[in-house]
Each structure stands twice: as C-alpha cells, then as structure tokens.
Amino acid sequence: MKKCIWCRQDENKTTFNKTAHIVPQALGGEQICENVCDKCNEFFGSHFQKFPSVETIIKEAFNISRIRFLIHFGEIGKNKILTKPTSHFFDIDIKKRKFELKLAYKLQKGYQEKLCRLLKKGIYKMFLEETERRNNNALDNQYDFIREFARYDLGDYPVFYYERTSAVILTPVELVKRPQFIIGGVGLKYLVNEPCFMEFEFLGHVFSIATTRYWAIAFDNYLAKSEKAKSGFFRGFIPLNRFNDFDFALKILDN
Ligand SMILES: [Zn+2]
C-alpha cells in the first residue's frame, strides 16, 4: 500500500494517480518518486499568490546552468535536447552570453529572499523524494523537519552553497540531459558524507543541506571535514539567503 512521504496519508485516504518527478520534468528530470500523493504533487506544482511554485523555482534556478552546459555540448537548436531556451525570470541572450534576472524581479523589495526560501524548500523536497527512491525510508521521523519546511512552510533550514575556485566543472552530458544528484561518498572526492549533512552536486553546483533538525550541534565538526575535502577546489561556502547568492548563470565559466 502506498503512503505519501509528505502528508503521511495512504491509498485509503488519498489518490496516487499522477506521476511525481523528483527533478522537474521541465528541467529534463526523469526519476519518479512513487510515494507522493496527488494532492502533495499538486501542491509543489502550484503557485501561491504572486510567488511561483516550488517546481517552477527549481526549474528556473537551474535552467540557466543547464542551458550553459547544453550550449557547451552543442545540444541547443533544431532536433536537439532544447530547441529554444526560454525563461520566466531571466533575460537570456545566448550570443552575448547574457543571463540576468529580469529587472521587474530585481527591484521588488524582499522578493529575492522569498524566492530564495522557495528555492531552499525545493532543494529539500528533491532530497527527500530522492531519499525515498533510493532507500525507501523518507517516512522516518528524522525527516519530519523536511516535511514541515518544504510542504507546510514551517521553520527554516540551511542550504550552503560552495563557491568554486576554477571553471573546470566535470559534468557528464548524461547528467545535463537528464539531471540527477551526485551524492557525497559515491563519486566526487571533494564531497563528504557526514551524519548530519548531505552534500551533493547538481548541474555543476555544489550544495549541502541538513539531514536532521539538530544540525547546528554537528556543524563545526562537519565544516572542518568539508573544508579539508574541498581545499583547492572551492573558495568557501555561503549560506543561501537571497536568490542571487548562488551562481545560477555559472558566471565562473566566463573567467
Ligand atoms: Zn500527500
């Protein structure tokens, strides 16, 4: 019997007819999380007042990076992965390599912070669904804080963004066409896998998130290990507070 990892309701109480993509389909995501009910699936895809949906924000935030990689791999144009890149939030000019947040959004007071909160919720949402797909354990109480935050807008949890020192980003074309997380401890030696934090690379970006609501106790220990593994590859990290805090346009590639 299916049970939703977000609202904990099972097939007796809710329906599971629609397909829940972990990474938005509009971003090329193909992996599915079976245990997301239709209501919760719809929630992540719905906008609220003048703010975009969690799904839209994930798509918008990472689409620019994906486009830059697709240009690099010659995958934009007729009969290619993407015919013509478009964006709701960004002005895109491929020839001029211009990818900028539209002025209308830049100027709204507090908008950057709101977009950032949605982005953080989206990153946690993808993490929990991916955890369910891989380990089938997303209903563990340990993850209640992610349900509260991503689904019910309660509390606030950190997303750390690691800034690279060089423009060398080894992202295989397959992971650009069909984006997935690369998780610490599996492939990349600069990613660490600690009990209270999870690091991952996604479309060329390295993030870490908390895997327990008590993350603060383990933070210093985590940071020491993480910084050691990243020396030479990354300058340091920033906690995401504003949408513009992360290099969504992969400007580092222009250097
Ligand atoms: Zn649900």
Residues whose N, C-alpha, C, O or C-beta is under 5 A from the ligand:
A	BS01	ZN	C4 W6 C7 C37 C40
